[in-house]
Amino acid sequence: MKPIIISILFLVKGEIQTERFEIFESCESWFHHNVRVTEQKKAFWSGHYYHDYKGKKVIGYICDGEEPQ
């Protein structure tokens, strides 16, 4: 399997930080096994999930087969 690049976005002290690394599994599988939901806030019209990876609050992630520019 071709390596896939994961970019995790964190909010740290008001700034966005990025951590990038390669994985050798599907994005969905990696996310399911490594990132956990810490809290779910549910409003009438939508829901918002808070995620955690290695003790850091995740605000987003990018999973791509191409090296980030």
C-alpha positions as CSV (number, residue, x, y, z in Angstrom):
1,M,0.0,0.0,0.0
2,K,1.2,3.5,-0.9
3,P,1.9,5.7,2.1
4,I,-0.7,8.4,3.0
5,I,0.2,11.7,4.6
6,I,-1.9,12.7,7.6
7,S,-1.9,16.4,8.8
8,I,-3.4,17.0,12.2
9,L,-4.4,20.5,13.1
10,F,-4.3,21.6,16.8
11,L,-5.3,24.8,18.5
12,V,-2.5,25.5,21.1
13,K,-2.6,28.8,23.1
14,G,-4.6,30.5,20.4
15,E,-2.4,29.4,17.5
16,I,-3.0,26.6,14.9
17,Q,-0.2,24.0,14.9
18,T,0.2,21.1,12.4
19,E,1.7,17.7,12.9
20,R,2.4,15.6,9.7
21,F,3.3,12.0,9.3
22,E,2.9,8.9,7.0
23,I,0.5,6.1,7.6
24,F,0.1,2.8,5.7
25,E,-3.6,2.1,6.3
26,S,-6.8,3.9,5.3
27,C,-7.5,7.4,6.6
28,E,-10.8,6.2,8.2
29,S,-9.1,3.2,9.9
30,W,-6.3,5.4,11.3
31,F,-8.7,8.1,12.6
32,H,-10.9,5.5,14.2
33,H,-8.0,3.8,16.1
34,N,-6.1,6.9,17.1
35,V,-8.4,10.0,17.5
36,R,-11.1,9.9,20.1
37,V,-14.2,11.9,20.7
38,T,-13.8,13.7,24.1
39,E,-17.1,15.5,24.1
40,Q,-20.2,15.9,22.0
41,K,-22.4,19.0,22.1
42,K,-25.7,18.5,20.5
43,A,-27.9,21.5,19.4
44,F,-31.3,21.1,17.9
45,W,-30.1,21.6,14.3
46,S,-26.6,20.2,14.5
47,G,-24.0,18.4,16.6
48,H,-20.4,19.3,17.3
49,Y,-17.7,16.8,18.3
50,Y,-14.5,17.6,20.2
51,H,-11.6,15.3,19.4
52,D,-8.3,14.5,21.1
53,Y,-5.0,13.0,19.8
54,K,-2.1,12.4,22.1
55,G,-3.6,14.8,24.7
56,K,-4.0,17.6,22.2
57,K,-7.4,19.1,21.0
58,V,-7.9,18.3,17.3
59,I,-9.6,21.0,15.3
60,G,-9.2,19.3,12.0
61,Y,-7.2,16.8,9.9
62,I,-6.3,16.3,6.2
63,C,-5.6,12.9,4.8
64,D,-4.0,12.8,1.3
65,G,-1.9,10.6,-0.9
66,E,0.2,13.6,-1.8
67,E,2.9,15.4,0.1
68,P,1.5,18.7,1.6
69,Q,2.7,21.9,0.0
